[in-house]
């Protein structure tokens, strides 16, 4: 499903009116480094990286990869949309040394994403991977998106996510975003996470976000 502008988000009850391009000032997230403590074992993830594979990290991945576009808070940002959530580090993880705990602010929707100041070409990549875990009602319905100058969002349930308190490893073909209208040669947000209304303090674990070229 495609919506004009970053803030026109898919909700269960229908389409939220577009308020215009939001001001993201002071809404960025500085993802903390998990460090190199002796007991911080780096987990390989469900599909460990194999040398020679093509794998792209974009901000929520600590495993092996052939290419990385790190969040530098200059040209690459993690934006939390309109105060709808907070992000916290968690050692309950499936990959690396930490996951990210998404904490609902109790509003009518929730969203955040990785944003690039300059559009990038992802034509050579075929699949977006992400691991999710929640049993809270605020995350019963989740969408994963990508943006060019508009946003294409796909229901996570279509790719295996279930709100049952277990880890689910999604592999989303980029062709499905393209079918929704995304231009892969002009991507401005490679990973966007959207959820609907929920109680404050509902949580979801997010980890293992990367792209592959199959």
Residue frames as a rotation matrix with the C-alpha (Angstrom) as fourth column:
UNK 1
0.579 0.815 0.000 0.00
0.815 -0.579 0.000 0.00
0.000 0.000 -1.000 0.00
UNK 2
-0.502 -0.765 0.404 1.36
0.785 -0.599 -0.160 3.42
0.364 0.236 0.901 -0.96
UNK 3
0.604 0.637 -0.478 0.70
0.776 -0.606 0.174 6.69
-0.179 -0.476 -0.861 0.86
UNK 4
0.390 -0.448 0.804 1.87
0.364 -0.727 -0.582 10.21
0.846 0.520 -0.121 -0.03
UNK 5
0.254 -0.397 0.882 4.45
-0.679 -0.723 -0.130 11.64
0.689 -0.565 -0.453 2.38
UNK 6
-0.682 -0.626 -0.378 6.32
-0.146 0.623 -0.769 10.01
0.716 -0.469 -0.516 5.27
UNK 7
-0.904 0.267 0.334 3.53
-0.370 -0.098 -0.924 10.67
-0.214 -0.959 0.187 7.75
UNK 8
0.067 0.951 -0.302 0.62
-0.986 0.109 0.126 9.17
0.153 0.289 0.945 5.85
UNK 9
-0.800 -0.559 0.220 0.64
-0.600 0.750 -0.279 5.89
-0.009 -0.355 -0.935 7.73
UNK 10
-0.311 0.653 -0.690 -1.35
-0.242 0.648 0.722 2.69
0.919 0.392 -0.044 7.41
UNK 11
-0.749 0.164 0.642 -3.70
-0.646 0.037 -0.763 2.15
-0.149 -0.986 0.078 10.38
UNK 12
-0.897 0.399 0.191 -6.19
0.395 0.917 -0.062 -0.62
-0.200 0.020 -0.980 11.04
UNK 13
-0.122 0.942 -0.312 -9.19
0.505 -0.212 -0.837 1.65
-0.855 -0.260 -0.450 11.23
UNK 14
0.827 0.364 0.428 -8.42
0.548 -0.348 -0.761 3.29
-0.128 0.864 -0.488 7.92
UNK 15
-0.019 -0.864 0.503 -6.04
0.858 -0.273 -0.436 5.88
0.514 0.423 0.746 6.53
UNK 16
0.107 -0.050 -0.993 -4.88
0.777 -0.618 0.115 8.64
-0.620 -0.784 -0.027 8.83
UNK 17
0.951 0.246 0.188 -5.29
0.309 -0.731 -0.608 12.11
-0.012 0.637 -0.771 7.24
UNK 18
0.119 -0.966 0.229 -1.99
0.908 0.013 -0.418 13.40
0.401 0.257 0.879 5.91
UNK 19
0.717 0.161 -0.678 -0.80
0.541 -0.742 0.396 16.22
-0.439 -0.651 -0.619 8.23
UNK 20
0.861 -0.508 -0.039 1.97
-0.411 -0.647 -0.642 17.22
0.301 0.569 -0.766 5.84
UNK 21
0.208 -0.872 -0.442 5.69
0.256 0.485 -0.836 16.53
0.944 0.061 0.324 6.14
UNK 22
0.906 0.210 -0.368 6.46
0.392 -0.081 0.917 16.27
0.163 -0.974 -0.155 9.87
UNK 23
0.436 -0.781 0.446 9.24
-0.676 -0.612 -0.411 18.14
0.594 -0.122 -0.795 11.65
UNK 24
0.684 -0.218 -0.696 11.72
0.372 0.925 0.077 15.52
0.627 -0.312 0.714 12.89
UNK 25
-0.040 -0.745 0.666 13.82
-0.398 -0.599 -0.695 18.03
0.917 -0.292 -0.273 14.89
UNK 26
-0.518 -0.309 0.797 15.05
-0.847 0.053 -0.529 16.46
0.121 -0.950 -0.289 18.16
UNK 27
0.582 0.738 0.340 13.23
-0.761 0.642 -0.092 13.22
-0.287 -0.205 0.936 17.38
UNK 28
0.213 -0.591 -0.778 16.31
-0.613 0.539 -0.577 11.26
0.760 0.600 -0.248 16.40
UNK 29
0.969 0.061 0.241 17.54
-0.220 0.660 0.718 8.16
-0.115 -0.749 0.653 18.19
UNK 30
0.066 -0.992 -0.105 21.19
-0.932 -0.023 -0.362 7.61
0.357 0.122 -0.926 19.07
UNK 31
0.839 0.275 -0.469 21.46
-0.170 0.952 0.254 3.83
0.516 -0.133 0.846 19.15
UNK 32
0.523 -0.678 0.517 23.82
-0.798 -0.177 0.575 2.95
-0.298 -0.714 -0.634 22.02
UNK 33
-0.044 -0.657 -0.753 26.80
-0.665 0.581 -0.469 0.72
0.745 0.480 -0.462 21.45
UNK 34
0.878 0.422 -0.224 26.50
-0.159 0.700 0.696 -2.61
0.451 -0.576 0.682 23.27
UNK 35
0.391 -0.811 0.436 30.23
-0.903 -0.246 0.352 -2.53
-0.178 -0.531 -0.828 23.99
UNK 36
0.178 -0.457 -0.872 32.66
-0.449 0.751 -0.485 -5.40
0.876 0.477 -0.072 24.13
UNK 37
0.161 -0.072 0.984 32.11
-0.976 0.134 0.170 -6.78
-0.145 -0.988 -0.048 27.63
UNK 38
-0.799 -0.600 -0.043 33.53
-0.600 0.790 0.127 -10.30
-0.042 0.127 -0.991 28.07
UNK 39
-0.675 0.589 0.444 30.08
0.223 0.737 -0.638 -11.75
-0.703 -0.331 -0.629 28.80
UNK 40
0.178 0.731 -0.658 28.42
-0.552 -0.479 -0.682 -9.99
-0.814 0.485 0.319 25.85
UNK 41
-0.499 -0.341 0.797 28.44
0.342 0.767 0.543 -12.95
-0.796 0.543 -0.266 23.48
UNK 42
-0.453 0.314 -0.834 27.72
-0.784 -0.586 0.205 -11.88
-0.425 0.747 0.512 19.92
UNK 43
0.016 0.563 0.826 24.94
0.068 0.824 -0.563 -14.17
-0.998 0.065 -0.025 18.70
UNK 44
-0.850 -0.491 0.191 25.16
0.191 0.051 0.980 -15.14
-0.491 0.870 0.051 15.02
UNK 45
-0.320 0.814 -0.485 21.44
-0.851 -0.472 -0.231 -14.75
-0.417 0.339 0.843 14.28
UNK 46
0.415 0.607 0.677 19.14
-0.277 0.794 -0.542 -17.27
-0.867 0.038 0.498 12.63
UNK 47
0.897 -0.173 0.407 20.95
0.442 0.352 -0.825 -17.02
-0.001 0.920 0.392 9.28
UNK 48
0.402 -0.800 -0.445 24.62
0.268 -0.362 0.893 -16.35
-0.875 -0.478 0.069 10.06
UNK 49
0.719 -0.231 -0.655 26.67
-0.637 -0.597 -0.488 -14.35
-0.279 0.768 -0.577 7.60
UNK 50
0.570 -0.568 0.594 28.91
0.579 0.790 0.200 -16.42
-0.583 0.230 0.779 5.31
UNK 51
-0.151 -0.731 -0.665 32.00
-0.140 -0.650 0.747 -14.77
-0.979 0.206 -0.004 3.87
UNK 52
-0.945 -0.227 0.234 31.46
0.209 0.130 0.969 -13.93
-0.250 0.965 -0.075 0.23
UNK 53
-0.059 0.984 0.169 27.72
0.997 0.067 -0.046 -13.31
-0.056 0.166 -0.985 0.56
UNK 54
-0.687 0.000 0.726 26.28
0.158 -0.976 0.149 -9.90
0.709 0.218 0.671 -0.16
UNK 55
0.154 0.712 -0.685 24.64
0.955 0.069 0.287 -8.48
0.251 -0.699 -0.670 2.97
UNK 56
-0.436 -0.204 0.877 23.86
0.207 -0.971 -0.123 -4.82
0.876 0.128 0.465 3.71
UNK 57
-0.244 0.318 -0.916 23.37
0.967 0.005 -0.256 -3.38
-0.076 -0.948 -0.309 7.21
UNK 58
-0.219 0.249 0.943 21.41
0.404 -0.857 0.321 -0.15
0.888 0.451 0.087 7.62
UNK 59
-0.318 -0.009 0.948 21.43
-0.561 -0.804 -0.197 0.59
0.764 -0.595 0.251 11.35
UNK 60
0.387 0.487 0.783 19.88
-0.916 0.302 0.265 -2.30
-0.107 -0.820 0.563 13.32
UNK 61
0.959 -0.111 -0.262 22.38
0.028 0.952 -0.304 -5.06
0.283 0.284 0.916 12.58
UNK 62
0.539 -0.788 0.299 25.64
-0.753 -0.291 0.589 -6.09
-0.377 -0.543 -0.750 14.28
UNK 63
0.591 -0.260 0.764 26.53
0.201 0.964 0.173 -9.28
-0.782 0.051 0.622 12.38
UNK 64
-0.505 -0.841 0.194 28.88
0.331 0.019 0.944 -9.87
-0.797 0.541 0.268 9.49
UNK 65
0.700 0.715 -0.011 28.11
0.282 -0.290 -0.914 -8.03
-0.657 0.637 -0.405 6.29
UNK 66
-0.017 -0.686 0.727 29.69
0.992 0.081 0.100 -7.11
-0.127 0.723 0.679 3.01
UNK 67
-0.529 -0.070 0.845 28.45
0.354 -0.924 0.146 -3.50
0.771 0.377 0.514 3.12
UNK 68
-0.155 0.451 -0.879 27.24
0.972 -0.088 -0.217 -1.15
-0.175 -0.888 -0.425 5.83
UNK 69
-0.254 0.134 0.958 25.51
0.249 -0.948 0.198 2.24
0.935 0.288 0.208 5.86
UNK 70
-0.512 -0.015 -0.859 25.83
0.842 0.191 -0.505 3.21
0.171 -0.982 -0.085 9.54
UNK 71
0.693 0.709 0.128 23.67
0.616 -0.676 0.404 5.72
0.374 -0.201 -0.906 11.35
UNK 72
-0.402 -0.915 -0.034 25.88
0.847 -0.357 -0.394 8.80
0.349 -0.187 0.918 11.74
UNK 73
0.268 0.650 -0.711 23.21
0.831 -0.529 -0.170 11.38
-0.487 -0.546 -0.682 12.70
UNK 74
-0.473 -0.406 -0.782 24.55
-0.108 -0.854 0.508 13.59
-0.875 0.325 0.360 9.91
UNK 75
-0.598 0.266 -0.756 23.38
-0.798 -0.110 0.592 12.00
0.075 0.958 0.278 6.68
UNK 76
-0.358 0.476 -0.803 21.81
0.071 0.872 0.485 8.82
0.931 0.117 -0.346 8.13
UNK 77
-0.661 0.233 0.713 19.28
-0.724 -0.450 -0.523 9.08
0.199 -0.862 0.467 10.95
UNK 78
-0.634 0.655 -0.410 16.84
0.676 0.728 0.117 7.01
0.375 -0.203 -0.904 12.98
UNK 79
-0.758 0.450 0.472 13.70
-0.471 -0.878 0.081 9.14
0.451 -0.161 0.878 13.37
UNK 80
-0.749 0.610 -0.259 10.98
0.628 0.529 -0.570 8.47
-0.210 -0.590 -0.780 15.95
UNK 81
-0.629 0.499 0.596 7.74
0.345 -0.508 0.790 9.81
0.696 0.702 0.148 14.49
UNK 82
-0.129 0.705 0.697 5.76
-0.325 -0.694 0.642 12.39
0.937 -0.143 0.319 16.43
UNK 83
-0.576 -0.200 0.792 6.57
-0.799 -0.064 -0.597 11.07
0.170 -0.978 -0.123 19.91
UNK 84
0.425 0.850 -0.310 4.70
-0.785 0.517 0.341 7.82
0.451 0.099 0.887 19.31
UNK 85
0.868 -0.192 -0.459 7.35
0.303 0.936 0.182 5.58
0.394 -0.297 0.870 20.91
UNK 86
0.455 -0.868 0.199 10.69
-0.850 -0.356 0.390 5.28
-0.268 -0.346 -0.899 22.64
UNK 87
0.663 -0.372 -0.649 13.52
-0.109 0.811 -0.575 2.89
0.740 0.452 0.497 21.75
UNK 88
0.536 -0.500 0.680 15.65
-0.803 -0.053 0.594 1.17
-0.260 -0.865 -0.430 24.38
UNK 89
-0.315 -0.690 -0.652 18.52
-0.761 0.594 -0.261 -1.33
0.568 0.414 -0.712 24.11
UNK 90
0.662 0.512 0.548 17.75
-0.727 0.615 0.305 -4.89
-0.180 -0.600 0.779 25.18
UNK 91
-0.520 -0.847 0.105 19.98
-0.816 0.530 0.231 -7.91
-0.251 0.034 -0.967 25.77
UNK 92
0.008 0.587 0.810 17.04
0.083 0.807 -0.585 -10.16
-0.997 0.072 -0.042 24.85
UNK 93
0.025 -0.232 -0.972 18.24
-0.872 -0.481 0.092 -10.55
-0.489 0.845 -0.214 21.31
UNK 94
0.863 0.218 0.455 18.47
0.031 0.877 -0.480 -12.96
-0.503 0.428 0.750 18.41
UNK 95
0.556 -0.679 0.479 21.60
0.709 0.086 -0.700 -11.49
0.435 0.729 0.529 16.81
UNK 96
0.024 -0.645 0.764 24.64
0.011 -0.763 -0.646 -9.48
1.000 0.024 -0.011 17.86
UNK 97
-0.798 -0.415 -0.437 24.95
0.449 0.072 -0.890 -8.11
0.401 -0.907 0.129 21.39
UNK 98
-0.707 0.621 -0.338 21.67
0.035 -0.447 -0.894 -6.24
-0.706 -0.644 0.294 21.68
UNK 99
-0.329 0.715 0.617 18.22
0.910 0.066 0.408 -5.81
0.251 0.696 -0.673 20.21
UNK 100
-0.932 0.141 0.333 16.02
-0.182 -0.979 -0.095 -2.72
0.312 -0.149 0.938 20.28
UNK 101
-0.551 0.777 -0.305 12.95
0.793 0.374 -0.480 -2.60
-0.259 -0.507 -0.822 22.50
UNK 102
-0.704 0.438 0.559 10.13
0.090 -0.726 0.682 -0.59
0.705 0.530 0.471 20.91
UNK 103
-0.720 0.431 -0.544 7.99
0.623 0.056 -0.780 0.96
-0.305 -0.901 -0.309 23.67
UNK 104
-0.188 0.766 0.614 4.52
0.766 -0.277 0.580 2.21
0.614 0.580 -0.535 22.71
UNK 105
-0.980 -0.152 0.125 3.58
0.065 -0.850 -0.523 5.72
0.186 -0.505 0.843 23.85
UNK 106
-0.541 0.832 -0.126 -0.13
0.578 0.259 -0.773 4.85
-0.611 -0.491 -0.621 23.95
UNK 107
-0.487 0.341 -0.804 -1.10
-0.549 -0.835 -0.021 6.94
-0.679 0.432 0.594 20.93
UNK 108
0.526 0.851 -0.005 -3.34
-0.489 0.298 -0.820 6.09
-0.696 0.433 0.573 17.96
UNK 109
0.937 -0.332 -0.112 -0.35
0.091 0.540 -0.837 4.88
0.338 0.773 0.536 15.91
UNK 110
0.569 -0.822 0.035 3.38
-0.106 -0.031 0.994 4.33
-0.816 -0.569 -0.105 16.20
UNK 111
0.922 -0.251 0.295 6.24
0.362 0.285 -0.888 4.71
0.139 0.925 0.353 13.79
UNK 112
0.430 -0.848 -0.308 9.98
-0.368 -0.476 0.799 5.10
-0.824 -0.230 -0.517 13.30
UNK 113
0.941 -0.103 0.322 12.45
0.328 0.509 -0.796 4.61
-0.082 0.855 0.513 10.50
UNK 114
-0.099 -0.991 -0.091 15.98
0.577 -0.131 0.806 4.83
-0.811 0.028 0.585 9.14
UNK 115
0.892 0.452 0.014 16.23
0.309 -0.585 -0.750 7.89
-0.330 0.673 -0.662 6.87
UNK 116
-0.156 -0.935 0.319 18.92
0.924 -0.024 0.382 8.92
-0.349 0.354 0.868 4.39
UNK 117
0.018 0.113 -0.993 19.48
0.042 -0.993 -0.112 12.61
-0.999 -0.040 -0.022 3.62
UNK 118
-0.333 -0.182 -0.925 20.37
-0.895 -0.249 0.371 11.72
-0.297 0.951 -0.080 0.03
UNK 119
0.739 0.666 0.099 18.43
-0.593 0.713 -0.375 9.01
-0.321 0.219 0.922 -1.87
UNK 120
-0.427 -0.876 0.224 20.35
-0.682 0.475 0.557 5.80
-0.594 0.085 -0.800 -2.56
UNK 121
0.090 0.367 -0.926 20.07
-0.908 0.413 0.075 3.11
0.410 0.834 0.371 -5.21
UNK 122
-0.256 -0.111 0.960 19.10
-0.670 0.736 -0.094 -0.33
-0.696 -0.668 -0.263 -3.85
UNK 123
0.426 0.452 -0.783 18.53
-0.902 0.279 -0.330 -1.89
0.069 0.847 0.527 -7.27
UNK 124
-0.264 -0.661 -0.702 21.09
-0.614 0.677 -0.406 -4.62
0.744 0.324 -0.585 -6.57
UNK 125
-0.915 -0.031 0.403 19.34
-0.374 0.445 -0.814 -5.92
-0.154 -0.895 -0.419 -3.43
UNK 126
-0.606 0.664 -0.439 16.42
-0.158 0.440 0.884 -8.34
0.780 0.605 -0.162 -3.42
UNK 127
0.233 0.678 -0.697 15.24
0.536 0.509 0.674 -9.05
0.811 -0.531 -0.244 0.15
UNK 128
-0.208 -0.184 0.961 14.72
-0.656 -0.703 -0.276 -7.12
0.726 -0.687 0.025 3.40
UNK 129
-0.123 0.082 -0.989 15.16
0.514 0.857 0.007 -9.21
0.849 -0.508 -0.148 6.57
UNK 130
-0.378 -0.003 0.926 13.95
-0.699 -0.655 -0.287 -8.33
0.607 -0.755 0.246 10.08
UNK 131
-0.525 0.201 -0.827 13.27
0.522 0.843 -0.127 -10.29
0.672 -0.498 -0.548 13.28
UNK 132
-0.339 0.556 0.759 10.33
-0.634 -0.731 0.252 -9.30
0.695 -0.396 0.601 15.52
UNK 133
-0.571 0.171 -0.803 9.00
0.565 0.791 -0.234 -10.54
0.595 -0.587 -0.549 18.87
UNK 134
-0.823 0.362 0.437 5.94
-0.550 -0.697 -0.460 -9.28
0.139 -0.619 0.773 20.79
UNK 135
-0.636 0.720 -0.277 2.80
0.706 0.688 0.168 -10.56
0.312 -0.089 -0.946 22.48
UNK 136
-0.645 0.364 -0.672 1.42
0.323 -0.668 -0.671 -7.13
-0.693 -0.649 0.313 23.44
UNK 137
0.226 0.878 0.422 -1.82
0.793 0.085 -0.603 -5.90
-0.565 0.471 -0.677 21.82
UNK 138
0.535 -0.055 -0.843 -0.24
-0.239 -0.967 -0.088 -2.65
-0.810 0.249 -0.530 20.65
UNK 139
-0.419 -0.741 -0.525 1.84
-0.797 0.024 0.603 -4.72
-0.434 0.671 -0.601 18.23
UNK 140
0.022 0.534 0.845 -0.83
0.097 0.840 -0.534 -7.14
-0.995 0.094 -0.034 17.06
UNK 141
0.745 0.237 0.623 -0.74
0.637 0.022 -0.771 -5.49
-0.197 0.971 -0.134 13.65
UNK 142
0.130 -0.849 -0.513 2.57
0.040 -0.512 0.858 -4.27
-0.991 -0.132 -0.033 12.29
UNK 143
0.968 0.073 0.238 3.68
0.239 -0.005 -0.971 -2.97
-0.069 0.997 -0.022 8.89
UNK 144
-0.011 -0.995 -0.097 7.19
0.521 -0.088 0.849 -2.77
-0.853 -0.042 0.520 7.44
UNK 145
0.905 0.426 -0.018 7.83
0.244 -0.551 -0.798 0.03
-0.350 0.717 -0.603 4.97
UNK 146
-0.354 -0.926 0.134 10.32
0.817 -0.236 0.526 1.62
-0.455 0.296 0.840 2.63
UNK 147
0.609 0.549 -0.573 10.16
0.263 -0.821 -0.507 5.17
-0.749 0.158 -0.644 1.27
UNK 148
-0.300 -0.597 0.744 11.23
0.918 -0.394 0.054 7.00
0.261 0.699 0.666 -1.84
UNK 149
-0.918 0.081 0.388 9.49
-0.154 -0.975 -0.162 10.39
0.365 -0.209 0.907 -1.83
UNK 150
0.208 0.951 0.230 6.40
-0.836 0.051 0.547 8.47
0.508 -0.306 0.805 -0.66
UNK 151
-0.531 -0.369 0.763 5.94
-0.784 0.556 -0.276 5.41
-0.322 -0.745 -0.584 1.55
UNK 152
0.076 0.506 -0.859 5.11
-0.583 0.721 0.373 1.81
0.809 0.473 0.350 0.70
UNK 153
-0.458 -0.151 0.876 4.06
-0.874 0.257 -0.412 -0.31
-0.163 -0.954 -0.250 3.71
UNK 154
-0.192 0.306 -0.932 3.45
-0.415 0.835 0.360 -4.05
0.889 0.456 -0.034 3.79
UNK 155
0.653 0.508 0.562 1.73
-0.716 0.173 0.676 -6.06
0.246 -0.844 0.477 6.55
UNK 156
-0.385 -0.886 0.260 4.27
-0.921 0.352 -0.165 -8.03
0.055 -0.303 -0.951 8.58
UNK 157
0.050 0.492 0.869 1.74
-0.502 0.765 -0.404 -10.85
-0.864 -0.416 0.285 9.06
UNK 158
0.862 0.284 -0.420 1.96
-0.492 0.270 -0.828 -11.53
-0.121 0.920 0.373 5.33
UNK 159
0.250 -0.879 -0.407 5.60
-0.549 0.217 -0.807 -12.55
0.797 0.425 -0.428 5.84
UNK 160
-0.020 -0.189 -0.982 5.24
0.366 0.912 -0.183 -14.69
0.930 -0.363 0.051 8.96
UNK 161
-0.860 -0.277 0.429 4.91
-0.255 -0.494 -0.831 -12.28
0.442 -0.824 0.354 11.90
UNK 162
0.160 0.883 -0.442 2.55
0.407 0.348 0.844 -13.43
0.899 -0.315 -0.304 14.67
UNK 163
-0.086 -0.089 0.992 1.85
-0.667 -0.734 -0.124 -11.56
0.740 -0.673 0.003 17.91
UNK 164
0.761 0.422 -0.494 2.62
-0.068 0.808 0.585 -14.60
0.646 -0.411 0.643 20.08
UNK 165
0.784 -0.474 0.401 5.73
-0.553 -0.239 0.798 -13.70
-0.283 -0.847 -0.449 22.09
UNK 166
0.473 -0.644 0.601 8.10
0.541 0.751 0.379 -15.69
-0.696 0.146 0.704 19.86
UNK 167
-0.334 -0.657 -0.676 10.81
-0.320 -0.595 0.737 -14.54
-0.887 0.463 -0.012 17.48
UNK 168
0.632 0.479 0.608 9.71
0.474 0.382 -0.793 -14.42
-0.613 0.790 0.014 13.84
UNK 169
-0.403 -0.883 -0.240 12.25
0.146 -0.321 0.936 -13.92
-0.903 0.342 0.258 11.06
UNK 170
0.665 0.744 -0.068 10.72
0.138 -0.212 -0.967 -12.07
-0.734 0.634 -0.244 8.11
UNK 171
-0.631 -0.748 0.206 12.18
0.376 -0.063 0.924 -12.09
-0.678 0.661 0.321 4.60
UNK 172
0.415 0.848 -0.331 10.34
0.205 -0.441 -0.874 -9.50
-0.887 0.294 -0.357 2.49
UNK 173
-0.100 -0.449 0.888 11.01
0.971 0.149 0.185 -9.44
-0.216 0.881 0.422 -1.27
UNK 174
-0.610 -0.159 -0.776 11.83
0.117 -0.987 0.110 -5.92
-0.784 -0.024 0.621 -2.44
UNK 175
-0.926 0.330 0.186 9.76
0.210 0.039 0.977 -6.76
0.315 0.943 -0.105 -5.50
UNK 176
-0.091 0.936 -0.339 6.70
0.980 0.144 0.137 -6.48
0.177 -0.320 -0.931 -3.24
UNK 177
-0.065 -0.005 -0.998 7.63
0.440 -0.898 -0.024 -2.88
-0.895 -0.441 0.060 -2.38
UNK 178
-0.924 -0.308 -0.228 8.22
-0.076 -0.436 0.897 -2.18
-0.376 0.846 0.379 -6.05
UNK 179
-0.615 0.767 0.183 4.77
0.680 0.398 0.616 -3.60
0.400 0.503 -0.766 -6.84
UNK 180
0.230 0.695 -0.681 3.40
0.924 -0.375 -0.071 -1.01
-0.305 -0.613 -0.729 -4.41
UNK 181
0.900 0.158 0.406 5.13
0.350 -0.817 -0.458 1.80
0.259 0.554 -0.791 -6.29
UNK 182
0.647 -0.711 -0.275 8.57
0.017 -0.347 0.938 2.09
-0.762 -0.611 -0.213 -4.65
UNK 183
0.845 -0.513 -0.153 11.46
-0.266 -0.154 -0.952 3.27
0.465 0.845 -0.266 -6.83
UNK 184
0.822 -0.529 -0.213 14.44
0.542 0.609 0.579 1.18
-0.176 -0.591 0.787 -5.73
UNK 185
-0.029 -0.884 0.466 16.89
0.900 -0.227 -0.373 3.58
0.436 0.409 0.802 -7.39
UNK 186
-0.350 -0.039 0.936 15.72
-0.099 -0.992 -0.079 6.49
0.931 -0.121 0.344 -5.21
UNK 187
0.315 0.479 -0.819 15.24
0.696 0.470 0.542 5.09
0.645 -0.741 -0.186 -1.70
UNK 188
-0.062 -0.266 0.962 15.13
-0.371 -0.888 -0.270 7.68
0.926 -0.374 -0.044 1.10
UNK 189
-0.008 0.074 0.997 14.13
-0.985 0.174 -0.020 5.39
-0.175 -0.982 0.071 3.99
UNK 190
-0.511 -0.278 -0.813 15.28
-0.588 0.803 0.094 1.76
0.627 0.526 -0.574 3.69
UNK 191
-0.600 0.324 -0.732 13.46
0.595 0.792 -0.137 0.58
0.536 -0.517 -0.668 6.82
UNK 192
-0.573 0.538 0.618 10.25
-0.665 -0.747 0.033 1.95
0.479 -0.392 0.785 8.33
UNK 193
-0.817 0.316 -0.483 8.27
0.499 0.807 -0.317 0.32
0.289 -0.500 -0.816 11.16
UNK 194
-0.567 0.723 0.395 4.58
-0.639 -0.688 0.344 1.11
0.520 -0.057 0.852 11.72
UNK 195
-0.793 0.452 -0.408 2.05
0.582 0.761 -0.286 -0.16
0.181 -0.464 -0.867 14.28
UNK 196
-0.063 0.880 0.471 -1.48
0.273 -0.439 0.856 0.84
0.960 0.182 -0.212 15.22
UNK 197
0.224 0.259 0.940 -3.02
-0.723 -0.602 0.338 2.02
0.653 -0.755 0.052 18.49
UNK 198
0.122 -0.172 -0.977 -1.99
0.444 0.890 -0.102 0.37
0.888 -0.422 0.185 21.73
UNK 199
0.939 0.204 -0.277 -1.60
0.327 -0.277 0.904 0.83
0.108 -0.939 -0.326 25.48
UNK 200
0.510 -0.795 0.329 1.34
-0.729 -0.602 -0.324 2.84
0.456 -0.074 -0.887 26.75
UNK 201
-0.065 -0.732 0.678 4.32
-0.915 0.315 0.253 0.65
-0.399 -0.604 -0.690 27.68
UNK 202
0.882 0.230 0.411 3.43
-0.012 0.884 -0.468 -2.20
-0.471 0.408 0.782 25.32
UNK 203
0.065 -0.968 -0.242 6.70
-0.680 -0.221 0.699 -3.49
-0.730 0.119 -0.672 23.87
UNK 204
0.997 0.053 0.050 8.17
0.001 0.678 -0.735 -5.26
-0.073 0.733 0.676 20.84
UNK 205
0.168 -0.982 0.088 11.70
-0.018 0.087 0.996 -6.56
-0.986 -0.169 -0.003 20.32
UNK 206
0.984 0.054 -0.170 13.31
-0.163 -0.110 -0.980 -5.72
-0.072 0.992 -0.099 16.97
UNK 207
0.153 -0.969 0.193 16.60
-0.318 0.137 0.938 -7.14
-0.936 -0.205 -0.287 15.73
UNK 208
-0.342 -0.404 0.848 18.49
0.393 0.758 0.520 -8.52
-0.853 0.511 -0.101 12.74
UNK 209
0.739 0.614 -0.278 17.64
0.066 -0.476 -0.877 -5.91
-0.671 0.629 -0.393 10.06
UNK 210
-0.406 -0.884 -0.231 19.60
-0.228 -0.147 0.962 -6.32
-0.885 0.444 -0.142 6.82
UNK 211
0.607 0.510 -0.609 19.32
-0.701 -0.017 -0.713 -6.69
-0.374 0.860 0.347 3.05
UNK 212
-0.178 -0.652 0.737 20.49
0.091 0.735 0.672 -9.58
-0.980 0.187 -0.072 0.89
UNK 213
0.014 0.117 -0.993 21.01
-0.968 -0.246 -0.043 -10.05
-0.249 0.962 0.110 -2.83
UNK 214
0.209 0.171 0.963 19.75
-0.218 0.968 -0.125 -13.50
-0.953 -0.184 0.239 -3.80
